[in-house]
């Protein structure tokens, strides 16, 4: 059974690139990836912060944040 | 045909975690992942630097660096 992963992004160029190269390239037998655009779904910023996300793009897997390069600070999306 | 990706690491805890959660979880139909321990294979540090790698753990896909969290500066491995 695949584990849930959440890809947090803000539609920025760094985000879109990370989405295409990593988030969309994870083994579907391992992860089911939900995509969350924090610039749109601002209500989910608190949830991302709670998981330790500091910037986007980031993947949260089993509650742990994996920041991929740097697109934007979470603070800039509020 | 799968594209080549190189996972650069230094055996650090952040590296091992990123390896297990991301590098080893990429879709094998998309990427063939080579693992390079830069603490051991110091001769490959120049190649990583040339691809834009600043720290480990990092994946290089199609010549582009994707830094995943932060384990160690490349400079610290020389």
Backbone of each chain as nested JSON, in Angstrom:
{
  "chains": [
    {"id": "A", "residues": [
      {"number": 1, "name": "UNK", "atoms": {"N": [0.847, -1.187, 0.0], "CA": [0.0, 0.0, 0.0], "C": [0.886, 1.243, 0.0]}},
      {"number": 2, "name": "UNK", "atoms": {"N": [0.498, 2.222, -0.782], "CA": [1.343, 3.4, -0.848], "C": [1.057, 4.361, 0.314]}},
      {"number": 3, "name": "UNK", "atoms": {"N": [2.118, 5.038, 0.709], "CA": [2.068, 5.977, 1.827], "C": [1.687, 7.347, 1.276]}},
      {"number": 4, "name": "UNK", "atoms": {"N": [1.086, 8.163, 2.126], "CA": [0.707, 9.483, 1.648], "C": [1.873, 10.478, 1.75]}},
      {"number": 5, "name": "UNK", "atoms": {"N": [2.037, 11.27, 0.708], "CA": [3.031, 12.347, 0.711], "C": [2.294, 13.614, 0.274]}},
      {"number": 6, "name": "UNK", "atoms": {"N": [2.668, 14.744, 0.846], "CA": [2.026, 16.004, 0.446], "C": [3.081, 16.931, -0.146]}},
      {"number": 7, "name": "UNK", "atoms": {"N": [2.829, 17.394, -1.358], "CA": [3.742, 18.331, -2.011], "C": [3.156, 19.729, -1.859]}},
      {"number": 8, "name": "UNK", "atoms": {"N": [3.836, 20.569, -1.08], "CA": [3.408, 21.949, -0.878], "C": [4.167, 22.847, -1.842]}},
      {"number": 9, "name": "UNK", "atoms": {"N": [3.428, 23.707, -2.529], "CA": [4.08, 24.601, -3.481], "C": [3.321, 25.916, -3.556]}},
      {"number": 10, "name": "UNK", "atoms": {"N": [3.845, 26.819, -4.388], "CA": [3.171, 28.116, -4.532], "C": [3.119, 28.541, -5.998]}},
      {"number": 11, "name": "UNK", "atoms": {"N": [3.236, 27.563, -6.883], "CA": [3.154, 27.87, -8.309], "C": [4.358, 28.604, -8.875]}},
      {"number": 12, "name": "UNK", "atoms": {"N": [5.401, 28.774, -8.057], "CA": [6.602, 29.493, -8.511], "C": [7.408, 28.611, -9.471]}},
      {"number": 13, "name": "UNK", "atoms": {"N": [8.303, 29.216, -10.262], "CA": [9.08, 28.403, -11.224], "C": [9.876, 27.279, -10.554]}},
      {"number": 14, "name": "UNK", "atoms": {"N": [10.484, 27.567, -9.402], "CA": [11.246, 26.527, -8.693], "C": [10.301, 25.4, -8.26]}},
      {"number": 15, "name": "UNK", "atoms": {"N": [9.078, 25.808, -7.848], "CA": [8.066, 24.824, -7.423], "C": [7.631, 23.926, -8.577]}},
      {"number": 16, "name": "UNK", "atoms": {"N": [7.332, 24.554, -9.708], "CA": [6.841, 23.806, -10.864], "C": [7.895, 22.817, -11.337]}},
      {"number": 17, "name": "UNK", "atoms": {"N": [9.143, 23.251, -11.318], "CA": [10.233, 22.379, -11.736], "C": [10.38, 21.196, -10.772]}},
      {"number": 18, "name": "UNK", "atoms": {"N": [10.337, 21.479, -9.47], "CA": [10.469, 20.408, -8.471], "C": [9.288, 19.445, -8.555]}},
      {"number": 19, "name": "UNK", "atoms": {"N": [8.132, 19.987, -8.892], "CA": [6.923, 19.17, -9.02], "C": [7.101, 18.168, -10.16]}},
      {"number": 20, "name": "UNK", "atoms": {"N": [7.561, 18.708, -11.293], "CA": [7.711, 17.863, -12.473], "C": [8.815, 16.829, -12.291]}},
      {"number": 21, "name": "UNK", "atoms": {"N": [9.954, 17.289, -11.721], "CA": [11.1, 16.395, -11.629], "C": [11.058, 15.449, -10.439]}},
      {"number": 22, "name": "UNK", "atoms": {"N": [10.48, 15.879, -9.325], "CA": [10.487, 14.998, -8.152], "C": [9.101, 14.546, -7.707]}},
      {"number": 23, "name": "UNK", "atoms": {"N": [8.225, 15.498, -7.385], "CA": [6.921, 15.098, -6.841], "C": [6.154, 14.193, -7.803]}},
      {"number": 24, "name": "UNK", "atoms": {"N": [6.229, 14.501, -9.09], "CA": [5.519, 13.688, -10.081], "C": [6.324, 12.462, -10.511]}},
      {"number": 25, "name": "UNK", "atoms": {"N": [7.52, 12.316, -9.96], "CA": [8.383, 11.203, -10.372], "C": [8.608, 10.194, -9.266]}},
      {"number": 26, "name": "UNK", "atoms": {"N": [7.815, 10.336, -8.19], "CA": [7.927, 9.355, -7.112], "C": [7.213, 8.073, -7.534]}},
      {"number": 27, "name": "UNK", "atoms": {"N": [7.743, 6.986, -7.041], "CA": [7.187, 5.677, -7.368], "C": [5.747, 5.578, -6.84]}},
      {"number": 28, "name": "UNK", "atoms": {"N": [4.772, 5.44, -7.741], "CA": [3.377, 5.377, -7.293], "C": [3.083, 4.165, -6.411]}},
      {"number": 29, "name": "UNK", "atoms": {"N": [3.951, 3.161, -6.437], "CA": [3.73, 2.012, -5.558], "C": [4.193, 2.342, -4.137]}},
      {"number": 30, "name": "UNK", "atoms": {"N": [4.958, 3.445, -4.007], "CA": [5.437, 3.838, -2.666], "C": [4.652, 5.001, -2.094]}},
      {"number": 31, "name": "UNK", "atoms": {"N": [4.369, 6.013, -2.939], "CA": [3.688, 7.194, -2.431], "C": [2.492, 7.61, -3.276]}},
      {"number": 32, "name": "UNK", "atoms": {"N": [1.481, 8.056, -2.555], "CA": [0.337, 8.7, -3.194], "C": [0.53, 10.177, -2.869]}},
      {"number": 33, "name": "UNK", "atoms": {"N": [0.746, 11.0, -3.879], "CA": [1.117, 12.398, -3.642], "C": [-0.067, 13.358, -3.811]}},
      {"number": 34, "name": "UNK", "atoms": {"N": [-0.324, 14.128, -2.76], "CA": [-1.333, 15.187, -2.836], "C": [-0.59, 16.5, -3.098]}},
      {"number": 35, "name": "UNK", "atoms": {"N": [-1.117, 17.32, -3.996], "CA": [-0.49, 18.602, -4.316], "C": [-1.291, 19.723, -3.665]}},
      {"number": 36, "name": "UNK", "atoms": {"N": [-0.615, 20.566, -2.903], "CA": [-1.303, 21.665, -2.226], "C": [-0.641, 22.996, -2.596]}},
      {"number": 37, "name": "UNK", "atoms": {"N": [-1.394, 23.876, -3.234], "CA": [-0.892, 25.202, -3.617], "C": [-1.204, 26.147, -2.462]}},
      {"number": 38, "name": "UNK", "atoms": {"N": [-0.17, 26.485, -1.696], "CA": [-0.389, 27.277, -0.475], "C": [-0.739, 28.737, -0.759]}},
      {"number": 39, "name": "UNK", "atoms": {"N": [-0.487, 29.187, -1.997], "CA": [-0.898, 30.552, -2.34], "C": [-2.416, 30.62, -2.507]}},
      {"number": 40, "name": "UNK", "atoms": {"N": [-3.014, 29.479, -2.828], "CA": [-4.465, 29.386, -3.02], "C": [-5.126, 28.841, -1.746]}},
      {"number": 41, "name": "UNK", "atoms": {"N": [-4.609, 27.714, -1.269], "CA": [-5.17, 27.078, -0.071], "C": [-4.468, 27.595, 1.176]}},
      {"number": 42, "name": "UNK", "atoms": {"N": [-4.675, 28.871, 1.464], "CA": [-3.98, 29.5, 2.59], "C": [-4.358, 28.869, 3.934]}},
      {"number": 43, "name": "UNK", "atoms": {"N": [-5.533, 28.259, 3.97], "CA": [-5.976, 27.618, 5.21], "C": [-5.09, 26.427, 5.578]}},
      {"number": 44, "name": "UNK", "atoms": {"N": [-4.283, 25.974, 4.636], "CA": [-3.436, 24.811, 4.942], "C": [-2.007, 25.197, 5.31]}},
      {"number": 45, "name": "UNK", "atoms": {"N": [-1.707, 26.499, 5.34], "CA": [-0.363, 26.944, 5.724], "C": [-0.01, 26.474, 7.139]}},
      {"number": 46, "name": "UNK", "atoms": {"N": [-0.982, 26.574, 8.058], "CA": [-0.726, 26.177, 9.457], "C": [-0.334, 24.704, 9.551]}},
      {"number": 47, "name": "UNK", "atoms": {"N": [-1.009, 23.879, 8.761], "CA": [-0.722, 22.434, 8.738], "C": [0.705, 22.169, 8.222]}},
      {"number": 48, "name": "UNK", "atoms": {"N": [1.093, 22.919, 7.18], "CA": [2.448, 22.76, 6.627], "C": [3.493, 23.189, 7.662]}},
      {"number": 49, "name": "UNK", "atoms": {"N": [3.233, 24.32, 8.302], "CA": [4.143, 24.823, 9.345], "C": [4.31, 23.82, 10.466]}},
      {"number": 50, "name": "UNK", "atoms": {"N": [3.201, 23.223, 10.855], "CA": [3.21, 22.25, 11.955], "C": [4.092, 21.049, 11.604]}},
      {"number": 51, "name": "UNK", "atoms": {"N": [4.146, 20.711, 10.314], "CA": [4.985, 19.594, 9.868], "C": [6.448, 20.01, 9.718]}},
      {"number": 52, "name": "UNK", "atoms": {"N": [6.725, 21.309, 9.952], "CA": [8.11, 21.767, 9.88], "C": [8.497, 22.396, 8.555]}},
      {"number": 53, "name": "UNK", "atoms": {"N": [7.517, 22.626, 7.678], "CA": [7.827, 23.238, 6.388], "C": [8.17, 24.714, 6.595]}},
      {"number": 54, "name": "UNK", "atoms": {"N": [9.319, 25.131, 6.079], "CA": [9.783, 26.515, 6.214], "C": [9.653, 27.27, 4.896]}},
      {"number": 55, "name": "UNK", "atoms": {"N": [9.761, 26.528, 3.808], "CA": [9.708, 27.146, 2.482], "C": [9.12, 26.15, 1.49]}},
      {"number": 56, "name": "UNK", "atoms": {"N": [8.72, 26.683, 0.338], "CA": [8.242, 25.809, -0.731], "C": [9.235, 25.889, -1.892]}},
      {"number": 57, "name": "UNK", "atoms": {"N": [9.338, 24.859, -2.721], "CA": [8.597, 23.611, -2.663], "C": [9.102, 22.663, -1.573]}},
      {"number": 58, "name": "UNK", "atoms": {"N": [8.175, 21.882, -1.018], "CA": [8.543, 20.9, 0.001], "C": [7.606, 19.707, -0.063]}},
      {"number": 59, "name": "UNK", "atoms": {"N": [8.161, 18.564, 0.263], "CA": [7.359, 17.343, 0.37], "C": [7.292, 16.976, 1.841]}},
      {"number": 60, "name": "UNK", "atoms": {"N": [6.136, 16.578, 2.316], "CA": [6.034, 16.053, 3.675], "C": [5.688, 14.574, 3.548]}},
      {"number": 61, "name": "UNK", "atoms": {"N": [6.581, 13.755, 4.063], "CA": [6.418, 12.304, 3.99], "C": [6.468, 11.755, 5.407]}},
      {"number": 62, "name": "UNK", "atoms": {"N": [5.442, 11.035, 5.792], "CA": [5.358, 10.479, 7.151], "C": [5.639, 11.561, 8.188]}},
      {"number": 63, "name": "UNK", "atoms": {"N": [5.102, 12.746, 7.962], "CA": [5.236, 13.825, 8.941], "C": [6.548, 14.588, 8.906]}},
      {"number": 64, "name": "UNK", "atoms": {"N": [7.485, 14.144, 8.054], "CA": [8.789, 14.806, 7.976], "C": [8.867, 15.698, 6.737]}},
      {"number": 65, "name": "UNK", "atoms": {"N": [9.41, 16.93, 6.907], "CA": [9.51, 17.829, 5.76], "C": [10.804, 17.621, 4.958]}},
      {"number": 66, "name": "UNK", "atoms": {"N": [10.654, 17.647, 3.648], "CA": [11.81, 17.583, 2.742], "C": [11.742, 18.803, 1.848]}},
      {"number": 67, "name": "UNK", "atoms": {"N": [12.594, 19.784, 2.139], "CA": [12.622, 21.002, 1.346], "C": [13.444, 20.726, 0.099]}},
      {"number": 68, "name": "UNK", "atoms": {"N": [12.918, 21.111, -1.047], "CA": [13.624, 20.881, -2.307], "C": [13.996, 22.231, -2.897]}},
      {"number": 69, "name": "UNK", "atoms": {"N": [15.276, 22.523, -2.909], "CA": [15.756, 23.844, -3.32], "C": [14.99, 24.929, -2.571]}},
      {"number": 70, "name": "UNK", "atoms": {"N": [14.862, 26.113, -3.145], "CA": [14.156, 27.188, -2.44], "C": [13.377, 28.038, -3.434]}},
      {"number": 71, "name": "UNK", "atoms": {"N": [12.078, 28.112, -3.219], "CA": [11.24, 28.947, -4.077], "C": [10.775, 30.173, -3.332]}},
      {"number": 72, "name": "UNK", "atoms": {"N": [10.106, 29.955, -2.188], "CA": [9.584, 31.068, -1.401], "C": [9.442, 30.664, 0.065]}},
      {"number": 73, "name": "UNK", "atoms": {"N": [9.645, 31.638, 0.926], "CA": [9.42, 31.428, 2.361], "C": [7.936, 31.223, 2.611]}},
      {"number": 74, "name": "UNK", "atoms": {"N": [7.617, 30.374, 3.563], "CA": [6.217, 30.171, 3.909], "C": [5.614, 31.507, 4.38]}},
      {"number": 75, "name": "UNK", "atoms": {"N": [6.406, 32.271, 5.094], "CA": [5.933, 33.558, 5.629], "C": [5.447, 34.497, 4.528]}},
      {"number": 76, "name": "UNK", "atoms": {"N": [6.049, 34.393, 3.354], "CA": [5.697, 35.271, 2.237], "C": [4.343, 34.92, 1.624]}},
      {"number": 77, "name": "UNK", "atoms": {"N": [3.782, 33.778, 2.012], "CA": [2.518, 33.321, 1.42], "C": [1.304, 33.683, 2.268]}},
      {"number": 78, "name": "UNK", "atoms": {"N": [1.581, 34.215, 3.45], "CA": [0.468, 34.532, 4.371], "C": [-0.279, 35.795, 3.971]}}
    ]},
    {"id": "B", "residues": [
      {"number": 1, "name": "UNK", "atoms": {"N": [12.223, 4.79, -21.684], "CA": [13.581, 4.624, -21.141], "C": [13.779, 5.569, -19.975]}},
      {"number": 2, "name": "UNK", "atoms": {"N": [14.387, 5.083, -18.903], "CA": [14.562, 5.936, -17.734], "C": [15.773, 6.856, -17.89]}},
      {"number": 3, "name": "UNK", "atoms": {"N": [15.649, 8.027, -17.29], "CA": [16.67, 9.059, -17.353], "C": [17.624, 8.842, -16.181]}},
      {"number": 4, "name": "UNK", "atoms": {"N": [18.843, 9.297, -16.351], "CA": [19.803, 9.115, -15.26], "C": [19.704, 10.223, -14.216]}},
      {"number": 5, "name": "UNK", "atoms": {"N": [19.719, 9.843, -12.952], "CA": [19.748, 10.8, -11.852], "C": [20.912, 10.389, -10.955]}},
      {"number": 6, "name": "UNK", "atoms": {"N": [21.59, 11.381, -10.382], "CA": [22.702, 11.063, -9.471], "C": [22.382, 11.605, -8.091]}},
      {"number": 7, "name": "UNK", "atoms": {"N": [22.426, 10.741, -7.094], "CA": [22.192, 11.158, -5.716], "C": [23.549, 11.301, -5.044]}},
      {"number": 8, "name": "UNK", "atoms": {"N": [23.889, 12.554, -4.693], "CA": [25.147, 12.82, -4.002], "C": [24.883, 12.904, -2.505]}},
      {"number": 9, "name": "UNK", "atoms": {"N": [25.688, 12.203, -1.733], "CA": [25.503, 12.224, -0.283], "C": [26.849, 12.077, 0.411]}},
      {"number": 10, "name": "UNK", "atoms": {"N": [26.792, 12.095, 1.751], "CA": [28.028, 11.954, 2.514], "C": [27.829, 11.022, 3.7]}},
      {"number": 11, "name": "UNK", "atoms": {"N": [26.804, 10.185, 3.61], "CA": [26.561, 9.229, 4.688], "C": [26.015, 9.84, 5.979]}},
      {"number": 12, "name": "UNK", "atoms": {"N": [25.713, 11.139, 5.947], "CA": [25.2, 11.824, 7.145], "C": [23.747, 11.406, 7.409]}},
      {"number": 13, "name": "UNK", "atoms": {"N": [23.266, 11.6, 8.645], "CA": [21.884, 11.198, 8.95], "C": [20.853, 11.841, 8.018]}},
      {"number": 14, "name": "UNK", "atoms": {"N": [21.015, 13.118, 7.71], "CA": [20.079, 13.798, 6.802], "C": [20.147, 13.149, 5.407]}},
      {"number": 15, "name": "UNK", "atoms": {"N": [21.374, 12.766, 5.017], "CA": [21.57, 12.12, 3.71], "C": [20.891, 10.756, 3.658]}},
      {"number": 16, "name": "UNK", "atoms": {"N": [21.102, 9.962, 4.685], "CA": [20.556, 8.605, 4.719], "C": [19.03, 8.653, 4.682]}},
      {"number": 17, "name": "UNK", "atoms": {"N": [18.467, 9.614, 5.415], "CA": [17.016, 9.761, 5.444], "C": [16.485, 10.186, 4.063]}},
      {"number": 18, "name": "UNK", "atoms": {"N": [17.156, 11.148, 3.438], "CA": [16.717, 11.614, 2.114], "C": [16.869, 10.5, 1.079]}},
      {"number": 19, "name": "UNK", "atoms": {"N": [17.887, 9.673, 1.267], "CA": [18.135, 8.558, 0.354], "C": [16.974, 7.567, 0.419]}},
      {"number": 20, "name": "UNK", "atoms": {"N": [16.599, 7.248, 1.649], "CA": [15.549, 6.251, 1.855], "C": [14.192, 6.793, 1.394]}},
      {"number": 21, "name": "UNK", "atoms": {"N": [13.921, 8.061, 1.752], "CA": [12.592, 8.604, 1.48], "C": [12.423, 9.129, 0.051]}},
      {"number": 22, "name": "UNK", "atoms": {"N": [13.485, 9.666, -0.535], "CA": [13.32, 10.226, -1.885], "C": [14.128, 9.5, -2.961]}},
      {"number": 23, "name": "UNK", "atoms": {"N": [15.444, 9.443, -2.797], "CA": [16.258, 8.862, -3.87], "C": [15.861, 7.417, -4.169]}},
      {"number": 24, "name": "UNK", "atoms": {"N": [15.558, 6.65, -3.123], "CA": [15.176, 5.249, -3.321], "C": [13.688, 5.093, -3.642]}},
      {"number": 25, "name": "UNK", "atoms": {"N": [12.966, 6.22, -3.667], "CA": [11.524, 6.151, -3.896], "C": [11.112, 6.764, -5.222]}},
      {"number": 26, "name": "UNK", "atoms": {"N": [12.108, 7.055, -6.06], "CA": [11.777, 7.591, -7.38], "C": [11.286, 6.456, -8.264]}},
      {"number": 27, "name": "UNK", "atoms": {"N": [10.39, 6.799, -9.144], "CA": [9.799, 5.828, -10.053], "C": [10.89, 5.234, -10.954]}},
      {"number": 28, "name": "UNK", "atoms": {"N": [11.149, 3.927, -10.836], "CA": [12.215, 3.313, -11.65], "C": [11.941, 3.378, -13.15]}},
      {"number": 29, "name": "UNK", "atoms": {"N": [10.689, 3.625, -13.524], "CA": [10.406, 3.754, -14.964], "C": [10.804, 5.145, -15.452]}},
      {"number": 30, "name": "UNK", "atoms": {"N": [11.036, 6.079, -14.506], "CA": [11.445, 7.431, -14.894], "C": [12.938, 7.675, -14.711]}},
      {"number": 31, "name": "UNK", "atoms": {"N": [13.476, 7.202, -13.561], "CA": [14.886, 7.479, -13.284], "C": [15.671, 6.238, -12.89]}},
      {"number": 32, "name": "UNK", "atoms": {"N": [16.898, 6.23, -13.377], "CA": [17.861, 5.237, -12.927], "C": [18.81, 6.025, -12.029]}},
      {"number": 33, "name": "UNK", "atoms": {"N": [18.829, 5.701, -10.742], "CA": [19.561, 6.52, -9.777], "C": [20.924, 5.935, -9.414]}},
      {"number": 34, "name": "UNK", "atoms": {"N": [21.958, 6.742, -9.611], "CA": [23.296, 6.35, -9.176], "C": [23.564, 7.028, -7.834]}},
      {"number": 35, "name": "UNK", "atoms": {"N": [24.139, 6.306, -6.893], "CA": [24.432, 6.875, -5.572], "C": [25.925, 7.14, -5.469]}},
      {"number": 36, "name": "UNK", "atoms": {"N": [26.283, 8.371, -5.114], "CA": [27.697, 8.729, -5.001], "C": [27.973, 9.306, -3.613]}},
      {"number": 37, "name": "UNK", "atoms": {"N": [28.82, 8.626, -2.846], "CA": [29.22, 9.086, -1.508], "C": [30.441, 9.982, -1.687]}},
      {"number": 38, "name": "UNK", "atoms": {"N": [30.227, 11.294, -1.567], "CA": [31.312, 12.244, -1.842], "C": [32.392, 12.26, -0.755]}},
      {"number": 39, "name": "UNK", "atoms": {"N": [32.083, 11.677, 0.395], "CA": [33.11, 11.58, 1.433], "C": [34.131, 10.518, 1.053]}},
      {"number": 40, "name": "UNK", "atoms": {"N": [33.707, 9.556, 0.246], "CA": [34.561, 8.456, -0.198], "C": [35.097, 8.759, -1.606]}},
      {"number": 41, "name": "UNK", "atoms": {"N": [34.181, 9.096, -2.518], "CA": [34.554, 9.364, -3.907], "C": [34.858, 10.847, -4.083]}},
      {"number": 42, "name": "UNK", "atoms": {"N": [35.923, 11.302, -3.435], "CA": [36.256, 12.734, -3.455], "C": [36.565, 13.235, -4.868]}},
      {"number": 43, "name": "UNK", "atoms": {"N": [36.982, 12.321, -5.734], "CA": [37.305, 12.712, -7.11], "C": [36.062, 13.186, -7.864]}},
      {"number": 44, "name": "UNK", "atoms": {"N": [34.882, 12.922, -7.305], "CA": [33.652, 13.322, -8.002], "C": [33.062, 14.623, -7.462]}},
      {"number": 45, "name": "UNK", "atoms": {"N": [33.731, 15.223, -6.485], "CA": [33.233, 16.491, -5.932], "C": [33.185, 17.568, -7.019]}},
      {"number": 46, "name": "UNK", "atoms": {"N": [34.232, 17.62, -7.86], "CA": [34.288, 18.64, -8.919], "C": [33.099, 18.524, -9.872]}},
      {"number": 47, "name": "UNK", "atoms": {"N": [32.749, 17.295, -10.199], "CA": [31.615, 17.024, -11.087], "C": [30.303, 17.499, -10.453]}},
      {"number": 48, "name": "UNK", "atoms": {"N": [30.142, 17.255, -9.153], "CA": [28.936, 17.695, -8.442], "C": [28.866, 19.225, -8.423]}},
      {"number": 49, "name": "UNK", "atoms": {"N": [30.004, 19.838, -8.128], "CA": [30.082, 21.309, -8.093], "C": [29.719, 21.902, -9.442]}},
      {"number": 50, "name": "UNK", "atoms": {"N": [30.213, 21.277, -10.49], "CA": [29.962, 21.76, -11.844], "C": [28.459, 21.724, -12.162]}},
      {"number": 51, "name": "UNK", "atoms": {"N": [27.738, 20.759, -11.577], "CA": [26.292, 20.655, -11.797], "C": [25.526, 21.623, -10.903]}},
      {"number": 52, "name": "UNK", "atoms": {"N": [26.261, 22.342, -10.042], "CA": [25.597, 23.327, -9.196], "C": [25.281, 22.843, -7.796]}},
      {"number": 53, "name": "UNK", "atoms": {"N": [25.782, 21.669, -7.426], "CA": [25.531, 21.144, -6.083], "C": [26.333, 21.958, -5.061]}},
      {"number": 54, "name": "UNK", "atoms": {"N": [25.637, 22.469, -4.047], "CA": [26.276, 23.284, -3.011], "C": [26.384, 22.509, -1.702]}},
      {"number": 55, "name": "UNK", "atoms": {"N": [25.456, 21.576, -1.501], "CA": [25.418, 20.807, -0.258], "C": [24.832, 19.427, -0.546]}},
      {"number": 56, "name": "UNK", "atoms": {"N": [25.036, 18.538, 0.405], "CA": [24.424, 17.2, 0.302], "C": [23.41, 17.06, 1.417]}},
      {"number": 57, "name": "UNK", "atoms": {"N": [22.383, 16.245, 1.236], "CA": [22.081, 15.426, 0.074], "C": [21.513, 16.228, -1.088]}},
      {"number": 58, "name": "UNK", "atoms": {"N": [21.825, 15.783, -2.306], "CA": [21.297, 16.441, -3.495], "C": [21.142, 15.425, -4.616]}},
      {"number": 59, "name": "UNK", "atoms": {"N": [20.139, 15.67, -5.434], "CA": [19.938, 14.861, -6.638], "C": [20.263, 15.733, -7.833]}},
      {"number": 60, "name": "UNK", "atoms": {"N": [20.956, 15.195, -8.809], "CA": [21.157, 15.922, -10.058], "C": [20.396, 15.169, -11.14]}},
      {"number": 61, "name": "UNK", "atoms": {"N": [19.421, 15.855, -11.715], "CA": [18.573, 15.262, -12.748], "C": [18.675, 16.132, -13.994]}},
      {"number": 62, "name": "UNK", "atoms": {"N": [19.062, 15.521, -15.097], "CA": [19.216, 16.251, -16.357], "C": [20.08, 17.496, -16.159]}},
      {"number": 63, "name": "UNK", "atoms": {"N": [21.135, 17.335, -15.366], "CA": [22.082, 18.434, -15.166], "C": [21.659, 19.492, -14.161]}},
      {"number": 64, "name": "UNK", "atoms": {"N": [20.443, 19.367, -13.612], "CA": [19.957, 20.359, -12.645], "C": [20.051, 19.816, -11.216]}},
      {"number": 65, "name": "UNK", "atoms": {"N": [20.557, 20.643, -10.278], "CA": [20.675, 20.176, -8.892], "C": [19.386, 20.386, -8.092]}},
      {"number": 66, "name": "UNK", "atoms": {"N": [19.024, 19.399, -7.317], "CA": [17.884, 19.483, -6.392], "C": [18.421, 19.17, -5.004]}},
      {"number": 67, "name": "UNK", "atoms": {"N": [18.579, 20.228, -4.212], "CA": [19.066, 20.059, -2.84], "C": [17.9, 19.64, -1.968]}},
      {"number": 68, "name": "UNK", "atoms": {"N": [18.096, 18.611, -1.182], "CA": [17.032, 18.108, -0.303], "C": [17.454, 18.349, 1.14]}},
      {"number": 69, "name": "UNK", "atoms": {"N": [16.772, 19.266, 1.799], "CA": [17.167, 19.68, 3.148], "C": [18.651, 20.03, 3.168]}},
      {"number": 70, "name": "UNK", "atoms": {"N": [19.296, 19.902, 4.32], "CA": [20.697, 20.272, 4.386], "C": [21.438, 19.324, 5.326]}},
      {"number": 71, "name": "UNK", "atoms": {"N": [22.442, 18.647, 4.782], "CA": [23.252, 17.749, 5.608], "C": [24.625, 18.332, 5.841]}},
      {"number": 72, "name": "UNK", "atoms": {"N": [25.334, 18.647, 4.753], "CA": [26.682, 19.193, 4.854], "C": [27.023, 20.004, 3.609]}},
      {"number": 73, "name": "UNK", "atoms": {"N": [27.829, 21.035, 3.811], "CA": [28.333, 21.819, 2.694], "C": [29.311, 20.978, 1.883]}},
      {"number": 74, "name": "UNK", "atoms": {"N": [29.299, 21.168, 0.587], "CA": [30.237, 20.445, -0.252], "C": [31.681, 20.786, 0.167]}},
      {"number": 75, "name": "UNK", "atoms": {"N": [31.891, 22.036, 0.531], "CA": [33.224, 22.492, 0.942], "C": [33.771, 21.684, 2.115]}},
      {"number": 76, "name": "UNK", "atoms": {"N": [32.88, 21.209, 2.989], "CA": [33.308, 20.468, 4.18], "C": [33.792, 19.059, 3.843]}},
      {"number": 77, "name": "UNK", "atoms": {"N": [33.557, 18.624, 2.603], "CA": [33.914, 17.251, 2.219], "C": [35.27, 17.161, 1.523]}},
      {"number": 78, "name": "UNK", "atoms": {"N": [35.849, 18.344, 1.25], "CA": [37.115, 18.34, 0.507], "C": [38.318, 17.967, 1.367]}}
    ]}
  ]
}
